[in-house]
Amino acid sequence: MKRFILTTALLLSSCASAANPPAVAAHITSRVIPTPYAPQHDDAIAIVLAPTSSTEDQTLTALLASELPRMGFHTVDSPENARWILQGSYMLLTRSITADAPTADAEPQLLEDREADVRLTLYSVTEFINGERAAVWTSTYYGMPELYQLHPRTLIRLLLQKFGSDFDGNLHAVEADEHDTEHH
């Protein structure tokens, strides 16, 4: 319940006027396997869609393809010309939870809790082409699906802020652009 309240507060803090673009905050976790890998911002990156990708994965991949160059990353069209392969995935996780009954003589309530898992995974191109899928770096948002639905570009920017490094905490960003609130 504390996570729900905290995440709701973070989502509500993203409201702002037209004069002041909204600030978006999210809890981001990123992990890197440093040796022998050291992904750099200017290394050639190919964005590859997973063979079993969902419609949401395809939307996320399209957003990555537009945001990486905007953020100064060097992207290439072909994995053969890349140093790294980047894949994005989106999963909506649903679980049932039991809430206390409102009164002593009432039945407990069964509620549905939804969480979004938005993940970027980086692979070495050599290992990826050879069929190995050991991640070199991952960045994950696990929280309210509404944050991704309302601010997908900004959330991608937050996920990429700690590219190639370890991080676990809250990050803040100003909304990416006026088209950030498009629903998918």
C-alpha positions in Angstrom: 0.0 0.0 0.0 2.9 2.4 0.8 4.3 1.8 -2.8 0.8 2.7 -4.2 0.6 5.9 -2.2 4.2 6.9 -3.1 3.7 6.1 -6.8 0.4 8.0 -6.8 2.1 11.0 -5.3 4.9 10.9 -7.9 2.3 10.6 -10.7 0.3 13.6 -9.3 3.5 15.7 -9.1 3.6 15.4 -12.8 0.7 17.9 -13.2 1.6 21.4 -14.3 0.5 24.4 -16.2 1.3 25.1 -19.9 3.9 27.7 -18.8 5.7 25.2 -16.7 6.1 21.8 -18.3 5.4 19.0 -15.9 8.1 17.2 -14.0 7.8 13.5 -14.1 9.3 11.3 -11.4 9.8 7.6 -11.4 11.7 4.9 -9.5 14.3 3.5 -11.9 16.6 0.6 -11.4 19.5 0.0 -13.7 22.2 -2.7 -13.6 25.4 -3.1 -15.6 27.8 -6.0 -15.9 31.0 -3.9 -16.2 33.7 -6.5 -17.1 34.6 -6.9 -19.9 31.8 -4.5 -20.9 31.7 -0.7 -20.6 28.8 0.7 -22.7 29.3 4.3 -23.6 26.8 6.9 -24.8 28.4 7.3 -28.2 28.8 3.6 -29.0 26.8 2.4 -32.0 23.5 0.9 -30.9 21.0 -1.1 -33.0 17.5 -1.4 -31.7 16.1 -4.8 -32.3 12.6 -6.0 -31.8 12.2 -9.4 -30.0 10.8 -12.2 -32.2 7.9 -12.6 -29.7 7.2 -8.9 -29.3 3.8 -7.6 -28.3 2.1 -4.5 -29.7 3.3 -2.7 -26.6 6.9 -3.8 -27.3 6.6 -2.5 -30.8 5.3 0.9 -29.6 8.1 1.0 -27.1 10.7 0.1 -29.8 9.4 2.9 -32.0 9.7 5.4 -29.2 13.3 4.2 -28.5 14.2 4.7 -32.1 13.0 8.3 -32.0 14.3 9.2 -28.5 17.9 7.7 -28.7 19.1 10.1 -31.4 17.3 13.0 -29.6 19.3 12.2 -26.5 22.6 12.1 -28.5 23.0 8.3 -28.7 24.6 6.9 -31.9 22.1 4.5 -33.5 22.6 2.3 -36.5 20.0 0.4 -38.6 21.9 -2.9 -38.7 23.1 -5.1 -35.9 26.2 -5.9 -38.0 27.2 -2.2 -37.8 26.5 -1.9 -34.0 28.5 -2.5 -30.9 25.4 -3.0 -28.8 21.8 -4.4 -29.3 19.0 -2.6 -27.4 15.6 -4.2 -26.8 12.6 -2.7 -25.0 9.8 -4.6 -23.4 6.5 -3.7 -21.7 4.5 -6.1 -19.6 1.4 -5.3 -17.6 1.4 -7.4 -14.5 -1.9 -8.0 -12.7 -2.4 -9.7 -9.4 -5.3 -10.1 -7.0 -5.0 -8.8 -3.5 -7.3 -9.0 -0.5 -8.3 -5.8 1.2 -9.6 -5.6 4.7 -13.4 -5.6 5.0 -14.9 -2.1 5.6 -16.7 -3.4 8.7 -16.2 -6.3 11.1 -19.2 -8.3 9.8 -18.4 -7.7 6.0 -16.5 -10.0 3.7 -12.9 -9.0 2.7 -12.7 -7.4 -0.7 -10.8 -8.9 -3.6 -9.0 -6.1 -5.5 -6.9 -6.1 -8.6 -3.4 -4.5 -8.5 -1.8 -3.6 -11.8 1.9 -2.8 -12.3 3.8 -1.9 -15.5 7.2 -3.4 -16.1 9.0 -1.2 -18.7 12.5 -2.6 -19.4 15.4 -1.7 -21.6 18.0 -4.5 -22.1 21.4 -4.0 -23.7 23.4 -6.9 -25.3 26.8 -7.2 -26.8 26.3 -7.5 -30.6 28.8 -10.4 -30.9 27.0 -12.5 -28.2 23.6 -11.5 -29.5 24.4 -12.6 -33.1 25.8 -15.9 -31.7 22.5 -16.6 -29.9 23.6 -15.6 -26.4 21.2 -13.3 -24.5 23.2 -12.4 -21.4 22.3 -8.8 -20.6 25.1 -6.3 -20.4 22.9 -3.5 -18.9 19.2 -3.3 -18.0 17.1 -0.3 -16.9 13.6 -0.9 -15.4 10.6 1.0 -14.4 8.2 -1.0 -12.3 5.2 0.9 -11.2 1.9 2.5 -12.2 0.9 1.8 -15.8 -0.6 5.3 -16.0 2.8 6.9 -15.7 4.0 5.2 -18.9 0.6 5.8 -20.6 0.7 9.5 -19.9 4.5 10.2 -20.3 6.1 7.4 -22.5 8.8 9.6 -24.0 9.8 11.1 -20.6 9.8 7.6 -19.0 12.2 6.4 -21.7 14.4 9.3 -21.1 14.5 8.5 -17.4 15.3 4.8 -18.2 18.2 6.0 -20.4 19.6 8.6 -17.9 21.7 6.0 -16.2 22.9 4.3 -19.4 25.8 1.9 -18.7 25.7 2.3 -14.9 24.2 0.9 -11.8 21.4 2.9 -10.2 18.5 2.4 -7.9 16.4 5.4 -6.9 14.0 8.1 -8.0 14.8 10.2 -11.1 13.1 13.4 -12.3 12.7 14.9 -15.8 10.7 17.6 -17.4 8.2 16.2 -19.9 10.0 15.3 -23.2 7.7 17.2 -25.6 4.1 18.3 -26.2 3.3 14.9 -27.9 4.3 13.0 -24.8 0.7 12.6 -23.6 -0.4 10.6 -26.6 -2.0 7.3 -25.6 -0.9 4.0 -27.1 
